[in-house]
Amino acid sequence: MNHSRLFSRVLSSPHRSLLPPSCPYSFSYRSLKMSTASPVPSGHPKPRYVEIGINLTDPVYIGHYNGKERHPNDLSDVVQRAREVGCEKLIVTASDLHESYKAIELSKVYPETIYNTVGVHPCCCRRITSDSVYKTAQEYLAQLKDLAILAKQSGQCIAFGEFGLDYDRLELCDKETQLEFFAKQLDIAVEVDLPLFLHSRAAHEDFARLLREKLDKLPKRGVVHSFTGTEAEMLELVGMGFDIGINGCSLKTEENLAVAKAVPLERLQLETDGPWCEMRPGHASARFWKGSDEERWKSVKKEKWVQGAMIKGRNEPCMIERVAKAVAGIKEVDVEVVTEAVWANSVRMFGLGLSK
């Protein structure tokens, strides 16, 4: 099958699956209505957010948990809640080739609101050599590159990733495999010529070394998302020209808060990384947002789901305002200073069909 011809055809055709009928990657977002941005409630000015890292292809957003359906598909409600807090653009993160296809389909359902990345997460790199569709790693990576380029041309893919290194979870993928495919994906990134959406956990030395080897061929740089490293590591990455993504996992401890305070405002980006990385009351950052939230939505256990309710333990893009409030408190500035600076940073890096 000529995959490039297939990709070109379906990328321009709303609601057609990106996959051939024989492909075991089976899914569809056809049950969701084609959607354009709806107005947020009036009353007071809303901040503007770009949610740079949200895993909306995770099954929990269509009501499936550990393979079992617990409640109806409420993905459209999740997107609407995001819009209500001023989250105008969402970047859906891909973790492998399969998820990249899904993310692109979701971008087609929500044009000009949802964009996506294409890439393979370090914890998923074993899939490159064990995929049931592609016989070799070389073929898998070739299709990854083709998909990224075509989705870039269609305006849906605005970053390459999520990729990098994660030495905290070597049980999911060994160090040698991660290193091999981080390097090979950096080679692809040079050809794709998009900003990078990067992941680094307990691997800074190798991570920075491999980035430096390709730095002069990556003029658009990118963002190291969900940052949990040290201040020295953060400053090294900023010095290399990368932005730093902050979410709930970045704001758990007092040490985390000190790092977040030191991130230059012009190099800061915000995210939730939902359904994970919640802002929790027990985190060090809670003092900056707890008690300031409006009780906009009821929150229930998944078994008690009702229309319009959030699910306890399932992080959502609408919670990005908590991240913004925490960062503003840490930096001792008004939240508007943070949100407007970060909006400009995200538009500068990703474009998103906007000029500023």
C-alpha positions as CSV (number, residue, x, y, z in Angstrom):
1,M,0.0,0.0,0.0
2,N,1.2,3.5,-0.8
3,H,0.8,5.1,2.7
4,S,1.9,8.6,1.5
5,R,-0.9,8.7,-1.1
6,L,-3.3,7.5,1.6
7,F,-2.2,10.1,4.1
8,S,-2.5,12.9,1.5
9,R,-6.0,11.9,0.6
10,V,-7.4,11.5,4.1
11,L,-5.7,14.5,5.6
12,S,-7.9,16.8,3.4
13,S,-11.1,14.8,4.0
14,P,-13.1,15.4,7.2
15,H,-14.2,12.4,9.2
16,R,-12.5,9.8,7.0
17,S,-10.3,7.5,9.0
18,L,-6.6,7.9,8.5
19,L,-6.1,4.1,8.5
20,P,-6.7,1.5,5.8
21,P,-9.6,-0.9,6.5
22,S,-7.2,-3.8,7.1
23,C,-5.1,-2.0,9.7
24,P,-5.5,-3.3,13.3
25,Y,-5.3,0.3,14.5
26,S,-9.1,0.6,14.8
27,F,-10.8,3.7,16.2
28,S,-12.9,6.6,15.1
29,Y,-14.0,10.0,16.3
30,R,-16.9,10.1,13.8
31,S,-19.5,10.1,16.7
32,L,-18.3,13.5,17.6
33,K,-19.8,16.4,15.7
34,M,-17.6,18.7,13.6
35,S,-17.0,21.6,16.0
36,T,-15.9,25.2,15.8
37,A,-15.1,27.4,18.7
38,S,-18.1,28.4,20.7
39,P,-18.3,31.6,22.7
40,V,-17.3,31.6,26.4
41,P,-19.8,33.1,28.9
42,S,-19.6,36.9,29.1
43,G,-19.3,38.8,32.3
44,H,-15.6,39.4,32.7
45,P,-12.6,39.2,30.5
46,K,-11.1,35.7,30.2
47,P,-7.3,35.0,30.1
48,R,-6.0,33.4,26.9
49,Y,-4.4,30.0,27.2
50,V,-2.7,27.5,24.9
51,E,-2.8,24.1,26.5
52,I,0.5,22.8,25.0
53,G,0.3,19.3,26.3
54,I,-3.0,17.3,26.7
55,N,-3.5,13.6,26.1
56,L,-7.0,13.8,24.7
57,T,-6.7,10.5,22.9
58,D,-6.5,8.7,26.2
59,P,-9.5,6.4,26.6
60,V,-10.6,8.0,29.9
61,Y,-11.9,11.0,27.9
62,I,-14.4,8.7,26.2
63,G,-15.4,7.0,29.4
64,H,-13.1,3.9,29.2
65,Y,-10.9,3.0,32.2
66,N,-8.6,-0.1,32.1
67,G,-10.6,-1.5,29.2
68,K,-14.0,-1.1,30.7
69,E,-16.6,1.5,29.9
70,R,-17.5,3.5,33.1
71,H,-19.5,6.3,31.6
72,P,-20.6,7.8,28.3
73,N,-18.1,9.6,26.0
74,D,-17.8,13.2,27.4
75,L,-14.9,14.5,25.3
76,S,-16.9,17.3,23.9
77,D,-17.7,18.5,27.4
78,V,-14.0,18.4,28.3
79,V,-13.2,20.6,25.3
80,Q,-16.1,23.0,26.2
81,R,-14.9,23.4,29.8
82,A,-11.5,24.3,28.4
83,R,-13.0,27.0,26.3
84,E,-14.9,28.4,29.2
85,V,-11.7,29.2,31.1
86,G,-10.2,30.8,28.0
87,C,-8.3,27.9,26.7
88,E,-8.5,28.7,23.0
89,K,-6.0,26.3,21.6
90,L,-5.1,22.7,22.7
91,I,-2.2,20.7,21.5
92,V,-2.9,16.9,21.7
93,T,0.2,15.0,22.4
94,A,1.1,11.8,20.5
95,S,3.0,8.9,22.2
96,D,3.5,6.6,19.2
97,L,2.5,6.2,15.5
98,H,-1.0,4.8,16.4
99,E,-1.7,7.7,18.8
100,S,-0.4,10.2,16.2
101,Y,-3.1,9.0,13.8
102,K,-5.7,9.4,16.5
103,A,-4.5,12.9,17.4
104,I,-4.7,14.0,13.8
105,E,-8.3,12.7,13.5
106,L,-9.2,14.6,16.6
107,S,-7.7,17.8,15.1
108,K,-10.1,17.4,12.2
109,V,-13.1,17.2,14.5
110,Y,-12.1,20.5,16.2
111,P,-10.5,22.6,13.5
112,E,-8.6,25.7,14.6
113,T,-9.0,24.6,18.3
114,I,-7.2,21.3,18.5
115,Y,-3.7,20.8,17.0
116,N,-1.4,17.8,17.5
117,T,2.1,16.4,17.7
118,V,3.6,13.4,15.9
119,G,6.3,11.3,17.6
120,V,7.1,8.4,19.9
121,H,7.4,8.8,23.7
122,P,10.6,7.3,25.3
123,C,8.5,4.8,27.3
124,C,6.9,3.6,24.1
125,C,10.0,3.1,22.0
126,R,9.8,-0.7,22.2
127,R,6.7,-0.4,20.0
128,I,8.9,0.7,17.1
129,T,10.3,-2.7,16.8
130,S,7.2,-4.7,17.8
131,D,4.4,-3.0,15.9
132,S,2.0,-5.4,14.1
133,V,1.6,-3.2,11.0
134,Y,5.2,-2.3,10.2
135,K,7.7,-5.1,9.8
136,T,10.9,-3.2,10.7
137,A,11.9,-0.2,12.8
138,Q,13.1,1.5,9.6
139,E,9.6,1.2,8.0
140,Y,7.9,2.4,11.2
141,L,10.1,5.5,11.4
142,A,9.7,6.2,7.7
143,Q,5.9,6.3,8.2
144,L,6.3,8.5,11.3
145,K,8.3,11.0,9.2
146,D,5.8,10.9,6.3
147,L,2.9,11.4,8.6
148,A,4.5,14.3,10.4
149,I,5.4,16.1,7.1
150,L,1.9,15.6,5.6
151,A,0.1,16.6,8.8
152,K,2.4,19.7,9.0
153,Q,1.4,20.6,5.5
154,S,-2.3,20.3,6.4
155,G,-1.8,22.6,9.4
156,Q,-2.7,20.0,12.0
157,C,0.7,18.9,13.3
158,I,2.6,21.9,14.9
159,A,5.3,20.0,16.8
160,F,7.4,16.8,16.6
161,G,7.1,14.7,19.7
162,E,6.6,13.7,22.4
163,F,10.0,12.2,22.4
164,G,13.2,12.2,24.6
165,L,14.5,10.1,27.5
166,D,12.9,8.7,30.7
167,Y,15.2,6.8,33.0
168,D,12.6,6.9,35.8
169,R,10.6,4.2,34.1
170,L,13.1,1.8,32.5
171,E,10.8,-1.1,33.2
172,L,8.7,0.3,30.3
173,C,11.6,0.7,27.9
174,D,15.3,0.1,28.5
175,K,18.0,2.8,28.3
176,E,19.7,1.5,25.2
177,T,16.4,1.4,23.2
178,Q,15.5,4.9,24.4
179,L,18.9,6.3,23.4
180,E,18.7,4.7,19.9
181,F,15.3,6.0,19.1
182,F,15.8,9.4,20.6
183,A,18.8,9.9,18.3
184,K,16.9,8.5,15.3
185,Q,13.9,10.7,16.0
186,L,16.1,13.7,16.2
187,D,17.3,12.9,12.7
188,I,13.7,12.8,11.6
189,A,13.0,16.1,13.4
190,V,15.7,17.8,11.4
191,E,13.9,16.8,8.2
192,V,10.4,17.6,9.5
193,D,11.5,21.1,10.6
194,L,9.0,21.6,13.4
195,P,9.4,22.8,17.0
196,L,10.2,19.8,19.3
197,F,7.9,18.6,22.1
198,L,10.4,17.0,24.4
199,H,10.4,14.7,27.5
200,S,13.2,14.3,30.0
201,R,13.1,12.4,33.3
202,A,16.3,11.6,35.3
203,A,18.2,11.6,32.1
204,H,19.5,15.2,31.7
205,E,23.1,14.4,30.8
206,D,22.3,12.1,27.9
207,F,19.3,14.2,26.9
208,A,21.3,17.5,26.7
209,R,24.2,15.7,25.0
210,L,22.1,14.3,22.2
211,L,20.3,17.6,21.7
212,R,23.6,19.5,21.4
213,E,24.8,17.2,18.7
214,K,21.9,18.3,16.5
215,L,21.3,21.8,17.8
216,D,22.5,23.7,14.8
217,K,20.1,21.8,12.6
218,L,17.1,22.5,14.9
219,P,16.5,26.3,14.5
220,K,12.9,26.1,15.8
221,R,14.1,24.5,19.1
222,G,11.0,23.6,21.1
223,V,9.8,23.0,24.6
224,V,10.9,20.5,27.3
225,H,7.4,19.8,28.8
226,S,6.4,18.7,32.3
227,F,9.7,19.8,33.6
228,T,10.8,18.3,36.9
229,G,14.6,18.8,36.8
230,T,16.9,21.0,38.8
231,E,17.4,24.7,38.3
232,A,20.9,24.1,36.8
233,E,19.4,21.7,34.3
234,M,16.6,24.1,33.4
235,L,19.0,27.0,32.9
236,E,21.2,24.8,30.6
237,L,18.2,24.0,28.5
238,V,17.1,27.6,28.4
239,G,20.6,28.6,27.4
240,M,20.3,26.2,24.5
241,G,17.2,28.0,23.3
242,F,14.4,25.7,24.7
243,D,11.3,26.7,26.5
244,I,10.2,25.0,29.7
245,G,6.7,23.5,30.2
246,I,5.2,23.7,33.6
247,N,2.3,21.6,35.0
248,G,1.2,20.0,38.2
249,C,4.1,17.5,38.2
250,S,6.4,20.5,38.0
251,L,5.0,22.1,41.2
252,K,4.8,19.4,43.8
253,T,7.7,20.3,46.2
254,E,9.3,23.5,47.5
255,E,12.3,22.6,45.3
256,N,10.1,22.4,42.3
257,L,8.7,25.9,43.1
258,A,12.2,27.3,43.3
259,V,12.9,26.0,39.8
260,A,9.6,27.3,38.4
261,K,10.4,30.8,39.9
262,A,13.7,30.8,38.1
263,V,12.2,30.0,34.6
264,P,12.5,33.2,32.6
265,L,9.0,34.5,31.8
266,E,9.9,34.7,28.1
267,R,10.8,30.9,28.1
268,L,7.7,29.7,30.0
269,Q,4.9,27.6,28.7
270,L,1.9,26.1,30.6
271,E,0.1,22.8,30.3
272,T,-1.9,20.2,32.3
273,D,-0.6,17.0,30.7
274,G,-4.0,15.6,31.5
275,P,-5.3,13.1,32.4
276,W,-2.2,13.0,34.6
277,C,-0.2,15.7,36.6
278,E,-3.1,17.1,38.6
279,M,-2.7,20.2,40.8
280,R,-3.4,18.6,44.2
281,P,-4.2,20.1,47.5
282,G,-1.2,18.4,49.1
283,H,1.3,19.9,46.7
284,A,3.5,22.8,47.8
285,S,1.9,24.9,45.1
286,A,-1.6,24.6,46.5
287,R,-1.3,27.7,48.7
288,F,-1.2,29.8,45.6
289,W,-4.5,28.5,44.1
290,K,-6.5,26.7,46.8
291,G,-9.6,28.6,47.7
292,S,-9.4,30.9,44.7
293,D,-11.2,28.6,42.3
294,E,-14.8,29.2,41.4
295,E,-16.8,26.0,41.8
296,R,-17.7,25.9,38.1
297,W,-18.3,22.2,37.8
298,K,-19.3,19.4,40.0
299,S,-16.7,16.7,40.4
300,V,-17.7,13.1,40.8
301,K,-16.3,9.6,40.8
302,K,-16.4,7.9,37.4
303,E,-19.0,5.5,38.5
304,K,-21.3,8.4,39.5
305,W,-20.9,10.3,36.2
306,V,-23.5,12.8,35.2
307,Q,-23.7,15.1,32.2
308,G,-21.5,18.2,32.7
309,A,-19.5,16.8,35.7
310,M,-15.8,16.5,35.9
311,I,-14.3,13.1,36.9
312,K,-12.2,12.9,40.1
313,G,-8.6,12.0,39.4
314,R,-8.9,12.8,35.6
315,N,-7.1,16.0,34.9
316,E,-8.5,18.3,32.2
317,P,-7.4,21.3,30.2
318,C,-9.7,23.6,32.2
319,M,-7.4,23.1,35.1
320,I,-4.6,25.1,33.4
321,E,-5.9,28.1,35.2
322,R,-4.7,26.6,38.5
323,V,-1.2,26.2,36.9
324,A,-1.3,29.8,35.9
325,K,-2.3,31.0,39.3
326,A,0.4,28.9,41.0
327,V,3.1,30.2,38.7
328,A,1.9,33.8,39.2
329,G,2.0,33.4,43.0
330,I,5.5,31.8,42.9
331,K,6.8,34.6,40.7
332,E,4.9,37.3,42.7
333,V,3.2,38.8,39.7
334,D,-0.4,39.2,38.6
335,V,-1.8,36.2,36.8
336,E,-2.4,38.3,33.7
337,V,1.3,39.0,33.4
338,V,1.9,35.2,33.3
339,T,-1.0,34.3,30.9
340,E,-0.2,37.0,28.4
341,A,3.5,36.3,28.3
342,V,2.9,32.6,28.0
343,W,0.3,33.1,25.3
344,A,2.9,35.1,23.3
345,N,5.5,32.4,23.9
346,S,3.2,29.6,22.6
347,V,2.1,31.5,19.5
348,R,5.7,32.4,18.8
349,M,6.7,28.8,18.9
350,F,3.8,26.9,17.4
351,G,2.0,29.5,15.2
352,L,-1.5,28.0,15.7
353,G,-2.9,30.1,12.9
354,L,-2.4,33.2,14.9
355,S,-0.1,36.3,14.5
356,K,0.3,37.2,18.2
